[in-house]
Amino acid sequence: MNEKLALLRAHRNNIRRYHRLLKTELTEVERHFIEKRVSEERSAMEKIAAATFPMSFQAQVGAIRNADPPRAACSQGQIHA
């Protein structure tokens, strides 16, 4: 149980770190890569949570899945999600 909670925290921390990176100036390739990593981290987190807490975390996992990524301006002055 402690190991699974540690994995959930690690994925959550990774998602937060990637969100901070998305607030910076990035190339389109970098932004796409980070957005893909956020998706992979969320998916891994959902699988662990569903297996560990089948009923109790479903609402929280849904909130994570539906959370909007931060928006940041890129060097061309456009706003990207």
N, C-alpha and C positions, 0 to 999 in steps of 0.2 A: 504494500500500500504506500509506504513512504517513497519507494522508487517511482511509482506512477505519479504521485504528487510532485516529485522533483522534476519529472519529465514534463508535466503540465506547466510548471513554473518556467522551465527552460524555453518551452515553445512560446509562452506568453511574453517572456522577456525578449525573445527573438523578434516577435511581431512588433513589440514596442520599439525596438531598435530599428527595424526596417521602416516603421512609420516616421521615425525621426529622420532617417535618410531621405525619405520621400519629400520631406519639407525643404530639402536643399536643392541646389541647381544640379541637374543630372542630364546626361544625354538621353535620347529616346531609348537606346539600347540598355543603358544602365537602369532607367526607370522600368522598362519592361522586365528586366531580370529581377529586380527587387519586388515588383508586383507579383511575379510568378512565385518567388520565395515566400511572400506573405501568404499566398494561396496554399502553398504546400505546408507551411507551418500550421495554418488554420485547420487544414484537413487532418494532419497528424494529431493535432490537439483534440479535434472532434472524435477521432477514433479512440484515443486513450480515454477521454471523458465518457464516451458511450459505453465502453467496456468496463470501466471502473465504477461509474455511477449511472446505471441505465436509466433511471427516472429522474433523479434529483437535479442533474445539470443540463437537461435538455433545453430548458428555457435560456440558460446562460450561453450554451453552445449556439443556439439560434441567434442570440444577440451578437455574438462574435462573428458569425457568418454574415450577418446583415449590416455590420458596421461599415460605414463609408471610410475609405482610405483618405488621409489628409490630402488637401489640394495644395499644390506649390507651383510657383511661376518658374518656367524654364528660361533659358537664356534668350529665346526669341520673343519673350514677353507674353507667351500664351499660358493659359492655366491648364494643368493636367491633373486628372484624378489618379 
